[in-house]
Amino acid sequence: MSADIVNLRQFKKKQARSDKEKQAEQNRISFGRTKVEKQLTTALNDKAEKALDQGHIDKNDDGK
C-alpha cells in the first residue's frame, strides 16, 4: 500500500477554488439574468402600466 504524497498548501488552495466556484454557480442561478430577460420584464411592466392607465377615469374639478 503506497499513499500518494499531497502538498497540503496546494490541496487547500484547490479546495478553496472549488468552494468559490460552487458559490459562484449558486449566485449565477439566483441573481443572474441576461440583458434580454431584464428588457422583457421592463417591457411587460410598461405594457401593464399603460393598460392600467387606459382604464383610469379622471374626475374634473367642476364636479361633472
N, C-alpha and C positions, 0 to 999 in steps of 0.2 A: 504494500500500500504506500503509494507516494502521494503526498499532498502538493498541490500547486502553491507556489510561493506568490503571495499577493502583497503588493505595496499598499499599505493601509491609507496613505495620503491620496493616492490615485483612486482607490476604491471609494473613499468618502466623496471626492470630487465627482466621480461618475454617478454616485447615488444622489448627490445634491442636484446635478443636472437633470437626472431622471425625474426627481420630485418636482423641480421647477417646470419641466415640460408637461407633466401631468396637470399641474395647476394652471398653466397657460392654456391647455386644451379645455379645461373646465371654464375658464374665463371667455374663451372664444365662443363656446356654446352659450354661455349665459348672457354675454354682453355684445357679442359680435353680430352686426347686421351690415349688409352691404349698402352701398350708396343708393342703389336702385330700390332696395327694400325701404329705406328711410324716405325716399322721394314718393314711393307708392303710399306709404302711411300718411304723409303730408297731403298728398293729392286727395286721398279718401276723406281726410278730416276737413279739408277745404270744401269738398263737394257736399258733405253732410251739413256743414255750417251754412252754405248757400241755400240748401233745401230748407233748412230750418228758418232762415231769414225770409224766404219767399212766403211762408205761411204766416208770417207775423203781421198783425193788424196794428197800424199806427192810429192813435187817437189824436184828434185835433184839440187845440186849446179852446176853441169857441163852443165846445160842448156838443157838437154834432156827431 
